[in-house]
């Protein structure tokens, strides 16, 4: 079985990248000409927590396996989980 190289559903309109694109465009429209600030941190914070929640649930709370699946160091994952409020 080959691993997918992107996260998407049956149609490209529901791909993760398309969702981010549409929502960032909507964000700029909602700004109505105001300057954006800290946009990178805003997007990452909105995507990171649900990503960690789903992967952590998939591996039944096992941080080591979660880290392996994410391709991150276990310590990094633990720190990010704490920052997201997913572990103490």
KAZI-V473739 format. One record per residue. PSI is psi as a letter, one per 20 degrees, with the letter a starting at -180 (* if undefined). BURIAL is b if it has 9 or more other ideal C-beta (glycine too) atoms within 8 Angstrom, else e. Layout:
BEGIN
psi:PSI burial:BURIAL
psi:PSI burial:BURIAL
END
This chain:
BEGIN
psi:p burial:e
psi:q burial:e
psi:p burial:e
psi:q burial:e
psi:j burial:e
psi:r burial:e
psi:o burial:e
psi:r burial:b
psi:b burial:e
psi:h burial:e
psi:q burial:e
psi:h burial:e
psi:i burial:e
psi:j burial:b
psi:q burial:b
psi:g burial:e
psi:h burial:e
psi:h burial:b
psi:g burial:b
psi:g burial:b
psi:g burial:e
psi:g burial:e
psi:h burial:e
psi:g burial:b
psi:g burial:e
psi:h burial:e
psi:g burial:b
psi:h burial:e
psi:g burial:e
psi:h burial:e
psi:h burial:b
psi:l burial:e
psi:i burial:e
psi:q burial:e
psi:p burial:e
psi:q burial:e
psi:q burial:e
psi:k burial:e
psi:g burial:b
psi:g burial:e
psi:h burial:e
psi:g burial:b
psi:g burial:b
psi:g burial:e
psi:h burial:e
psi:h burial:e
psi:h burial:b
psi:g burial:b
psi:g burial:b
psi:h burial:e
psi:g burial:b
psi:h burial:b
psi:g burial:b
psi:g burial:e
psi:g burial:b
psi:g burial:b
psi:g burial:e
psi:h burial:e
psi:k burial:b
psi:l burial:e
psi:j burial:e
psi:o burial:e
psi:h burial:b
psi:g burial:e
psi:h burial:e
psi:g burial:b
psi:g burial:b
psi:g burial:e
psi:h burial:b
psi:i burial:b
psi:k burial:e
psi:q burial:e
psi:q burial:e
psi:g burial:b
psi:h burial:e
psi:g burial:b
psi:g burial:b
psi:g burial:b
psi:g burial:e
psi:h burial:b
psi:h burial:b
psi:g burial:b
psi:h burial:e
psi:i burial:b
psi:k burial:e
psi:i burial:b
psi:r burial:e
psi:* burial:e
END
